[in-house]
Amino acid sequence: MGERLKGKVAVVTGAGRGLGRCHALALAAEGAKVVANDLGGAADGTGADKAPADEVVDEIKKMGGEAVANYDNVADYQGAERIIKTAIDNFGRLDILVNNAGILRDRMVFNMTEEEWDVIMSVHLKGHFNCTKHACVVFRQQRSGRIINTASESGLGNMGQANYSTAKEGIVGFTRTVALDMGRYGVTCNAIRPRARTRMTDTPELRAAMEKARAMGASLDMLDDVTQMEPEDVSPLVVWLCTDEAADINGCDFIVGSGQISILQKPEPWRSIYTDKPWSLDQLADILPRSLCRGLVNPAPPAPPKG
């Protein structure tokens, strides 16, 4: 057992499986006391089962660590408050929040239902807010804390994931703003975009969608690579961001998986055009193709006619 996080208390949401489980074990291995939260639902968010959270707690205790389980749904505002309260009630403090819980409801946008959109926003985007808000009440009072949010490269655009990619990129904007809100209180907030094989990246449904997309000419080399990467490779960065050594790392956005860690720059203007008066349509029709839009390529051009 290490001691980088000795005396610290961590909450990990979605800790029963995949990335969350690896994060919980890695934090415990460095001395943190852990609240392992997991509703225990299926990958699409349906159902509930206490076993996943209980099993992680048992693993941590066998390692010689301390842990308790929580089974609340992060999408429920009062449930999220109970998750944070579990740490205070059992360990007397909270130092780390890892927002990891998530589900999938993949569908092409023209087939997506309102419910499939809403449930993804509720679990991912609202779930991050719910837990973060309640944790920040504690962090502000004690003037310290670490928040790690889970975004995704899908947020940069991914076929068949309009709901998921929107929520995940929203988490990046949320991360930057929480970093500004809480930095003055000694709290940091960072986001990771994990590359790892989990039950949400290696399902029969996703494989079928990949094959369909590949048949339509899409390049899926990166996604193929992700399904070969181990979730354990992501956790060391999560743990390091929770240490005192990372006190000045705030509002950052990381890609992490296997042997690679990258930090993404905040988007900035690439090209600009200016005028003293409002642009007219005729002016834009003349200047845009040879200035701002010069050399742009359609990432998803129309398919050729069948037959």
URRA-V700578 format. One record per pair of residues at least 12 apart in sequence whose ideal C-beta (glycine too) atoms are under 7 Angstrom apart, sorted by the first residue. I is the first residue (numbers start at 1). J is the second residue. D is the distance in whole Angstrom. If there is no record, write none. Layout:
BEGIN
i=I j=J d=D
i=I j=J d=D
END
This chain:
BEGIN
i=1 j=29 d=6
i=1 j=31 d=6
i=1 j=63 d=7
i=1 j=64 d=6
i=2 j=29 d=6
i=2 j=30 d=4
i=2 j=31 d=6
i=3 j=30 d=7
i=3 j=31 d=5
i=4 j=30 d=4
i=4 j=31 d=7
i=4 j=243 d=5
i=5 j=27 d=6
i=5 j=30 d=4
i=5 j=31 d=5
i=5 j=32 d=4
i=5 j=242 d=6
i=5 j=243 d=7
i=6 j=31 d=4
i=8 j=32 d=5
i=8 j=95 d=4
i=8 j=96 d=6
i=9 j=32 d=7
i=9 j=33 d=5
i=9 j=87 d=5
i=9 j=91 d=4
i=9 j=93 d=5
i=9 j=94 d=5
i=9 j=95 d=5
i=10 j=27 d=5
i=10 j=32 d=4
i=10 j=34 d=5
i=10 j=95 d=7
i=10 j=96 d=4
i=10 j=98 d=7
i=11 j=35 d=4
i=11 j=37 d=6
i=11 j=83 d=6
i=11 j=84 d=7
i=11 j=87 d=5
i=11 j=94 d=6
i=11 j=96 d=7
i=11 j=97 d=5
i=11 j=98 d=7
i=12 j=24 d=4
i=12 j=27 d=7
i=12 j=34 d=6
i=12 j=36 d=6
i=12 j=37 d=7
i=12 j=98 d=4
i=12 j=100 d=6
i=13 j=37 d=5
i=13 j=74 d=5
i=13 j=83 d=7
i=13 j=98 d=7
i=13 j=99 d=6
i=13 j=100 d=5
i=13 j=101 d=4
i=13 j=131 d=6
i=14 j=38 d=6
i=14 j=100 d=4
i=14 j=101 d=3
i=14 j=102 d=6
i=15 j=36 d=4
i=15 j=37 d=6
i=15 j=38 d=5
i=15 j=53 d=6
i=15 j=56 d=5
i=16 j=36 d=7
i=16 j=38 d=3
i=16 j=40 d=6
i=16 j=52 d=3
i=16 j=53 d=5
i=16 j=55 d=7
i=16 j=56 d=6
i=17 j=52 d=6
i=17 j=199 d=6
i=18 j=198 d=4
i=18 j=199 d=6
i=18 j=231 d=5
i=19 j=100 d=6
i=19 j=194 d=6
i=19 j=196 d=6
i=19 j=198 d=6
i=19 j=231 d=5
i=19 j=234 d=6
i=20 j=38 d=7
i=20 j=100 d=4
i=20 j=101 d=7
i=21 j=56 d=5
i=22 j=231 d=5
i=22 j=232 d=5
i=22 j=234 d=7
i=22 j=235 d=5
i=23 j=98 d=5
i=23 j=100 d=6
i=23 j=235 d=5
i=23 j=238 d=5
i=24 j=36 d=5
i=24 j=56 d=5
i=24 j=60 d=7
i=25 j=59 d=6
i=25 j=60 d=7
i=26 j=235 d=4
i=26 j=236 d=7
i=26 j=238 d=7
i=26 j=239 d=5
i=27 j=96 d=7
i=27 j=239 d=6
i=27 j=242 d=7
i=28 j=60 d=4
i=28 j=63 d=6
i=28 j=65 d=4
i=28 j=67 d=6
i=29 j=63 d=7
i=30 j=239 d=6
i=32 j=96 d=7
i=33 j=66 d=4
i=33 j=67 d=7
i=33 j=91 d=5
i=34 j=60 d=6
i=34 j=65 d=7
i=34 j=67 d=4
i=35 j=68 d=6
i=35 j=70 d=6
i=35 j=83 d=7
i=35 j=86 d=5
i=35 j=87 d=5
i=36 j=53 d=5
i=36 j=56 d=4
i=36 j=57 d=5
i=36 j=67 d=6
i=36 j=69 d=5
i=37 j=53 d=7
i=37 j=70 d=4
i=37 j=72 d=7
i=37 j=83 d=5
i=38 j=52 d=5
i=38 j=53 d=4
i=38 j=71 d=7
i=39 j=71 d=6
i=39 j=73 d=5
i=40 j=52 d=5
i=40 j=53 d=7
i=40 j=71 d=7
i=43 j=103 d=6
i=43 j=104 d=6
i=43 j=199 d=5
i=43 j=200 d=5
i=43 j=203 d=7
i=44 j=103 d=6
i=44 j=104 d=6
i=44 j=105 d=6
i=45 j=103 d=4
i=45 j=119 d=6
i=45 j=123 d=6
i=50 j=71 d=5
i=53 j=69 d=4
i=53 j=70 d=7
i=53 j=71 d=6
i=54 j=69 d=5
i=57 j=69 d=5
i=68 j=86 d=6
i=68 j=90 d=5
i=70 j=83 d=5
i=70 j=86 d=5
i=74 j=101 d=5
i=74 j=123 d=7
i=74 j=127 d=3
i=74 j=130 d=6
i=74 j=131 d=6
i=75 j=122 d=4
i=75 j=123 d=5
i=75 j=126 d=6
i=75 j=127 d=5
i=77 j=130 d=5
i=80 j=130 d=3
i=80 j=131 d=5
i=80 j=134 d=6
i=81 j=134 d=5
i=83 j=131 d=6
i=84 j=131 d=7
i=84 j=134 d=4
i=84 j=135 d=5
i=84 j=138 d=7
i=94 j=135 d=6
i=94 j=138 d=5
i=95 j=144 d=7
i=95 j=145 d=6
i=95 j=146 d=7
i=96 j=146 d=5
i=96 j=242 d=5
i=97 j=131 d=6
i=97 j=132 d=7
i=97 j=135 d=4
i=97 j=147 d=5
i=98 j=148 d=5
i=98 j=238 d=6
i=99 j=128 d=5
i=99 j=131 d=6
i=99 j=132 d=7
i=99 j=148 d=7
i=99 j=149 d=5
i=99 j=150 d=6
i=100 j=150 d=5
i=101 j=123 d=7
i=101 j=127 d=6
i=102 j=123 d=6
i=102 j=124 d=5
i=102 j=150 d=7
i=102 j=200 d=7
i=103 j=120 d=7
i=103 j=123 d=5
i=104 j=164 d=6
i=104 j=200 d=5
i=105 j=119 d=6
i=105 j=120 d=6
i=105 j=163 d=6
i=106 j=160 d=5
i=106 j=161 d=6
i=106 j=164 d=7
i=106 j=205 d=7
i=106 j=206 d=7
i=106 j=209 d=6
i=107 j=160 d=6
i=108 j=160 d=5
i=109 j=162 d=4
i=112 j=162 d=6
i=112 j=163 d=6
i=116 j=163 d=6
i=117 j=163 d=5
i=120 j=163 d=4
i=120 j=164 d=6
i=120 j=167 d=5
i=121 j=167 d=6
i=124 j=167 d=4
i=124 j=168 d=7
i=124 j=171 d=7
i=125 j=167 d=5
i=125 j=170 d=5
i=125 j=171 d=6
i=128 j=149 d=6
i=128 j=171 d=5
i=128 j=174 d=6
i=129 j=174 d=7
i=132 j=147 d=6
i=132 j=178 d=6
i=135 j=147 d=7
i=136 j=182 d=6
i=139 j=182 d=6
i=139 j=185 d=6
i=139 j=187 d=5
i=140 j=185 d=5
i=143 j=185 d=5
i=143 j=186 d=5
i=144 j=186 d=4
i=144 j=187 d=7
i=145 j=187 d=4
i=146 j=188 d=6
i=146 j=241 d=7
i=146 j=242 d=4
i=147 j=178 d=6
i=147 j=187 d=7
i=147 j=188 d=7
i=147 j=189 d=4
i=148 j=190 d=6
i=148 j=192 d=6
i=148 j=238 d=5
i=148 j=241 d=6
i=148 j=242 d=7
i=149 j=171 d=5
i=149 j=174 d=7
i=149 j=175 d=5
i=149 j=189 d=7
i=149 j=191 d=4
i=150 j=192 d=6
i=150 j=194 d=7
i=151 j=168 d=5
i=151 j=171 d=5
i=151 j=172 d=5
i=151 j=191 d=5
i=151 j=192 d=7
i=151 j=193 d=5
i=151 j=253 d=7
i=152 j=168 d=4
i=152 j=193 d=5
i=153 j=193 d=5
i=153 j=255 d=6
i=154 j=168 d=6
i=155 j=168 d=4
i=155 j=169 d=3
i=155 j=172 d=6
i=159 j=213 d=5
i=159 j=218 d=6
i=160 j=209 d=5
i=171 j=191 d=6
i=172 j=191 d=5
i=172 j=253 d=6
i=175 j=189 d=5
i=175 j=190 d=7
i=175 j=191 d=4
i=175 j=251 d=7
i=175 j=253 d=7
i=176 j=251 d=5
i=179 j=250 d=5
i=179 j=251 d=3
i=180 j=251 d=7
i=183 j=250 d=5
i=188 j=246 d=7
i=188 j=247 d=7
i=188 j=249 d=6
i=188 j=250 d=4
i=189 j=250 d=7
i=189 j=251 d=7
i=190 j=241 d=5
i=190 j=249 d=6
i=190 j=250 d=7
i=190 j=251 d=7
i=190 j=252 d=5
i=190 j=254 d=7
i=191 j=253 d=5
i=191 j=254 d=7
i=192 j=234 d=7
i=192 j=237 d=7
i=192 j=238 d=7
i=192 j=254 d=5
i=192 j=256 d=5
i=193 j=254 d=7
i=193 j=255 d=5
i=194 j=234 d=5
i=194 j=256 d=6
i=194 j=257 d=6
i=195 j=226 d=5
i=195 j=229 d=5
i=195 j=255 d=7
i=195 j=256 d=7
i=195 j=257 d=3
i=195 j=258 d=7
i=196 j=226 d=7
i=196 j=229 d=5
i=196 j=230 d=6
i=196 j=231 d=4
i=196 j=233 d=7
i=196 j=234 d=5
i=196 j=257 d=6
i=197 j=226 d=7
i=197 j=227 d=5
i=197 j=228 d=6
i=197 j=229 d=6
i=197 j=230 d=7
i=197 j=231 d=7
i=198 j=231 d=6
i=201 j=226 d=6
i=201 j=227 d=6
i=202 j=227 d=5
i=210 j=223 d=6
i=216 j=303 d=7
i=226 j=257 d=7
i=229 j=257 d=5
i=229 j=258 d=5
i=233 j=257 d=6
i=233 j=258 d=5
i=234 j=256 d=5
i=234 j=257 d=6
i=237 j=254 d=6
i=237 j=256 d=5
i=237 j=261 d=6
i=271 j=291 d=7
i=271 j=292 d=5
i=273 j=287 d=6
i=273 j=291 d=5
i=273 j=292 d=6
END
